[in-house]
Every structure is written in structure tokens, then in C-alpha cells.
Amino acid sequence: MDEILKYFPDLTELQIEQFQKLDFLYHDWNEKINVISRKDIDALYTKHILHSLGIAKIMKFEPGATVLDVGTGGGFPGIPLAILFPETRFYLIDVIAKKIKVVQGVVDALELKNVKAEQKRAELVKGDFDFIVSRAVTNMPDFVSWIKDKIKKQHKHTLKNGILYLKGGDLTEELAAFPKATLYDLADIFEDEFFETKKVVHLPLKFQP
Ligand SMILES: C[S@@+](CC[C@H](N)C(=O)[O-])C[C@H]1O[C@@H](n2cnc3c(N)ncnc32)[C@H](O)[C@@H]1O
């Protein structure tokens, strides 16, 4: 939890309480349904929560904005972002029903009113969103083909809307077809060797697939 406060010192008491509760909730749920690898669960705050919040260091979601989290698994990056931006509406989807069961359990326990979680395949999601976030789901070309018709064509929020994708490793080849993509290095933001190869890819609305 100290890691979160170090980089997000302005949290409200409610947000601190919600982030603190994640420790118990994920340990508890993970006993029943494995959504976080055993070796990572003890580093929950760094490897999952802070990593998810890396997106918030790149983009401030405005009140009323809508965010789709594709392939959320146990709720990453969607749940940490929903705690941080309580006025933003988050729609978390995953194709595996039992993962959504965990997400719904965490959402209910935290009383997060700004989150809807649903078992759904990305390609079948209806609607349009200001932002689409994701972590570790598929390669960028496939991802873009799944979701490119789900970003609002006209938006009243920020000029920087679009896709925010948490990625690791060398992305040169994967992003070759997306010259408008900007890479943000999380190692420049968070002091922990875990973030050495971690990036946020921002692909704005008018990208050219
Ligand atoms: C490696 S996990 C990552 C989970 C989470 N984003 C995280 O970072 O912890 C990939 C997730 O994507 C989901 N997924 C894969 N293809 C999908 C699709 N077409 N639509 C929705 N979810 C999908 C899987 O079920 C799985 O939960």
C-alpha cells in the first residue's frame, strides 16, 4: 500500500480504504478462483495495482468519461483505475465467466458504483467509449481490429482519447503499423525494477491502422 501512496499522495480516505481492502479481497478470491499467479499475489500492490495505475500517470480520466477494459481478468487495470477515478464510468469485460465473478465480488465489496462487469468477448461489445484500456491480452494489431469501432468518433472529453495499453518488452515490430502510437516508459515514473520493461502505449483516436 505504501507504493500507492508514494505515487498517489492525494487519495481520499475512502480511496485509501478501498485500496487497502484489495489485499484481503484478492488473497481471499484467489484461494477459490485463480486470477493472479501465486508468485505475484504477494507483490499485488506493485505488479498489479501500481502497474494498472501507470495509465493514470499518462491520462486523467474526466468525470463522465467512459472507459472499456478489455480482457480484465481479475480486474486489471480496471479496478484500480475505477477506485482512482470514481466519477468515470468503467465497463470491465472478460470472455471467462469465473474471472468476472471475482471482479463482481471485488466491486460489490468495495461498493464501486462506477463499474459494470460482464462476461463478454471483446469483439461482441456494443457501444462506444472515450477510452479503451487493457493489459496483457493480445498483440496490438489484433487488439485494434477487435475494438476500433468502439471508440467514440466525437467526444467531449480530452483530445487525447483512444487506447491505453499496458505492455512489456520490445514493441518495435508490433507497433510498426501504428505510427501515431506514443510509448510511455513506466520505468521513468515508478522506481522499481519490475517496471524496467513496462510501457503504456497510447494510440489516439485518429490512429491509422
Ligand atoms: C493474461 S490475462 C490478463 C488479465 C488482466 N488484463 C491482467 O492484466 O491481469 C488475458 C485475459 O484476456 C481475456 N481475453 C482473451 N481474449 C479475449 C477476448 N477476445 N475478449 C475478452 N477477453 C479476452 C482472457 O480470458 C484473460 O482473462
PDBQT file of the ligand as one rigid body, heavy atoms in Angstrom, charges set to zero:
ROOT
HETATM    1  C1  LIG A 301      -3.218 -12.646 -19.475  1.00  0.00    +0.000 C 
HETATM    2  S1  LIG A 301      -4.859 -12.303 -18.990  1.00  0.00    +0.000 S 
HETATM    3  C2  LIG A 301      -4.715 -10.629 -18.445  1.00  0.00    +0.000 C 
HETATM    4  C3  LIG A 301      -5.805 -10.261 -17.480  1.00  0.00    +0.000 C 
HETATM    5  C4  LIG A 301      -5.731  -8.836 -16.947  1.00  0.00    +0.000 C 
HETATM    6  N1  LIG A 301      -5.891  -7.846 -18.005  1.00  0.00    +0.000 N 
HETATM    7  C5  LIG A 301      -4.439  -8.608 -16.208  1.00  0.00    +0.000 C 
HETATM    8  O1  LIG A 301      -3.587  -7.882 -16.724  1.00  0.00    +0.000 OA
HETATM    9  O2  LIG A 301      -4.254  -9.169 -15.110  1.00  0.00    +0.000 OA
HETATM   10  C6  LIG A 301      -5.728 -12.131 -20.534  1.00  0.00    +0.000 C 
HETATM   11  C7  LIG A 301      -7.227 -12.068 -20.342  1.00  0.00    +0.000 C 
HETATM   12  O3  LIG A 301      -7.832 -11.724 -21.578  1.00  0.00    +0.000 OA
HETATM   13  C8  LIG A 301      -9.025 -12.457 -21.706  1.00  0.00    +0.000 C 
HETATM   14  N2  LIG A 301      -9.363 -12.496 -23.137  1.00  0.00    +0.000 N 
HETATM   15  C9  LIG A 301      -8.659 -13.085 -24.133  1.00  0.00    +0.000 A 
HETATM   16  N3  LIG A 301      -9.277 -12.906 -25.331  1.00  0.00    +0.000 NA
HETATM   17  C10 LIG A 301     -10.408 -12.182 -25.076  1.00  0.00    +0.000 A 
HETATM   18  C11 LIG A 301     -11.458 -11.681 -25.894  1.00  0.00    +0.000 A 
HETATM   19  N4  LIG A 301     -11.483 -11.897 -27.203  1.00  0.00    +0.000 N 
HETATM   20  N5  LIG A 301     -12.443 -10.980 -25.293  1.00  0.00    +0.000 NA
HETATM   21  C12 LIG A 301     -12.442 -10.763 -23.962  1.00  0.00    +0.000 A 
HETATM   22  N6  LIG A 301     -11.474 -11.222 -23.133  1.00  0.00    +0.000 NA
HETATM   23  C13 LIG A 301     -10.465 -11.926 -23.684  1.00  0.00    +0.000 A 
HETATM   24  C14 LIG A 301      -8.697 -13.808 -21.097  1.00  0.00    +0.000 C 
HETATM   25  O4  LIG A 301      -9.856 -14.514 -20.715  1.00  0.00    +0.000 OA
HETATM   26  C15 LIG A 301      -7.829 -13.402 -19.914  1.00  0.00    +0.000 C 
HETATM   27  O5  LIG A 301      -8.577 -13.214 -18.740  1.00  0.00    +0.000 OA
ENDROOT
TORSDOF 0
